[in-house]
Amino acid sequence: QVRLVESGGGLVQAGGSLRLSCSASGTRIGAKTMGWYRQIPGKQRELVASITNGDRTNYADFVKGRFTISRLYAKNTIYLQMSSLQPEDTGTYYCNAQFIVGPIGNHWGQGTQVTVSS
């Protein structure tokens, strides 16, 4: 059973930074793609950033230049360094891992809250 555990959320002032972490446990197989999604109240969950096992990254337009995703393969862990945070970045951030072997399928973490005050 794959389990994704997120950490690093919290309350920060506008212009500040936070670093989110997500570790996948329960498997030694690396996910094909891992990423971060966010859900803002009243809106659908949306992609923030993702990274493949070939280090190809993809960013939503609204975070380009502000957020950086990285991956530590040895620990099946990803990070999201968030800078220049704005109140509109407030929401619940979810870790996602997509496996094509082993625990095949789409797996989600429980979410971590990010709140940016103005």
C-alpha positions as CSV (number, residue, x, y, z in Angstrom):
1,Q,0.0,0.0,0.0
2,V,1.6,3.3,-1.1
3,R,1.3,6.1,1.3
4,L,2.2,9.7,0.6
5,V,3.0,11.9,3.5
6,E,3.2,15.7,3.1
7,S,4.7,18.2,5.4
8,G,5.8,21.9,5.4
9,G,2.6,23.7,5.1
10,G,1.7,26.6,7.4
11,L,1.0,30.3,7.7
12,V,3.2,32.9,6.0
13,Q,3.0,36.5,5.1
14,A,2.7,37.7,1.5
15,G,6.1,37.7,-0.1
16,G,7.3,34.9,2.1
17,S,8.5,31.4,1.3
18,L,7.6,27.8,2.3
19,R,9.0,24.4,1.4
20,L,6.7,21.4,1.0
21,S,7.9,17.8,1.2
22,C,6.2,14.6,0.2
23,S,7.6,11.1,0.8
24,A,6.2,7.9,-0.7
25,S,6.4,4.9,1.5
26,G,5.2,1.3,1.1
27,T,7.1,0.7,-2.2
28,R,10.7,0.7,-3.4
29,I,9.6,1.4,-6.9
30,G,10.0,4.9,-8.1
31,A,6.9,6.7,-9.4
32,K,6.9,7.7,-13.0
33,T,5.6,11.1,-12.1
34,M,5.2,12.9,-8.8
35,G,3.7,16.3,-8.4
36,W,1.8,18.9,-6.4
37,Y,-1.8,19.9,-6.8
38,R,-3.8,22.5,-4.9
39,Q,-7.4,23.0,-4.1
40,I,-8.7,26.5,-3.3
41,P,-12.2,26.6,-1.7
42,G,-14.8,26.8,-4.4
43,K,-12.5,25.7,-7.2
44,Q,-11.4,22.4,-8.7
45,R,-8.1,20.8,-7.8
46,E,-5.4,22.1,-10.1
47,L,-1.9,21.1,-11.0
48,V,0.8,23.2,-9.5
49,A,4.0,21.4,-10.6
50,S,5.1,17.9,-11.5
51,I,8.4,16.1,-12.2
52,T,8.9,12.8,-14.0
53,N,11.5,10.1,-13.3
54,G,13.5,11.7,-16.2
55,D,13.5,15.0,-14.3
56,R,11.1,16.7,-16.8
57,T,9.2,19.4,-14.9
58,N,5.9,21.0,-15.7
59,Y,4.6,24.1,-14.0
60,A,1.3,25.9,-13.9
61,D,1.5,29.3,-15.4
62,F,0.6,31.0,-12.2
63,V,3.7,29.6,-10.4
64,K,6.3,29.9,-13.0
65,G,9.3,31.7,-11.7
66,R,8.1,31.5,-8.1
67,F,8.0,27.8,-7.3
68,T,10.5,25.0,-7.9
69,I,9.9,21.3,-7.8
70,S,12.7,18.9,-7.1
71,R,13.0,15.1,-6.5
72,L,15.2,12.9,-4.3
73,Y,14.9,9.5,-6.0
74,A,16.7,7.5,-3.3
75,K,13.9,8.4,-0.9
76,N,10.9,8.7,-3.4
77,T,10.6,12.2,-2.1
78,I,9.7,15.4,-3.8
79,Y,9.9,19.0,-2.7
80,L,8.2,22.2,-3.6
81,Q,10.1,25.4,-2.8
82,M,7.5,28.2,-2.9
83,S,8.7,31.8,-3.0
84,S,7.0,35.2,-3.4
85,L,3.8,33.7,-2.0
86,Q,0.6,35.6,-2.5
87,P,-2.8,35.4,-0.7
88,E,-4.2,33.7,-3.8
89,D,-1.8,30.8,-3.2
90,T,-3.8,29.9,-0.1
91,G,-5.2,26.4,-0.3
92,T,-4.7,22.8,0.4
93,Y,-1.7,21.3,-1.4
94,Y,-1.8,17.6,-2.3
95,C,1.0,15.4,-3.3
96,N,0.4,13.0,-6.2
97,A,2.3,10.0,-7.4
98,Q,1.7,8.1,-10.6
99,F,3.0,4.5,-10.9
100,I,3.1,2.5,-14.0
101,V,4.7,-0.6,-12.4
102,G,4.2,-2.0,-8.9
103,P,1.4,-0.1,-7.2
104,I,0.0,0.9,-10.6
105,G,-2.3,4.0,-10.5
106,N,-2.7,7.4,-9.1
107,H,-2.0,8.0,-5.4
108,W,-2.7,11.0,-3.3
109,G,-1.5,12.4,0.0
110,Q,-3.8,13.8,2.7
111,G,-3.0,17.4,1.9
112,T,-1.2,20.1,3.7
113,Q,-2.7,23.6,4.3
114,V,-0.9,26.7,3.0
115,T,-2.2,30.0,4.2
116,V,-0.7,33.3,2.9
117,S,-1.8,36.4,4.8
118,S,-1.8,39.9,3.2
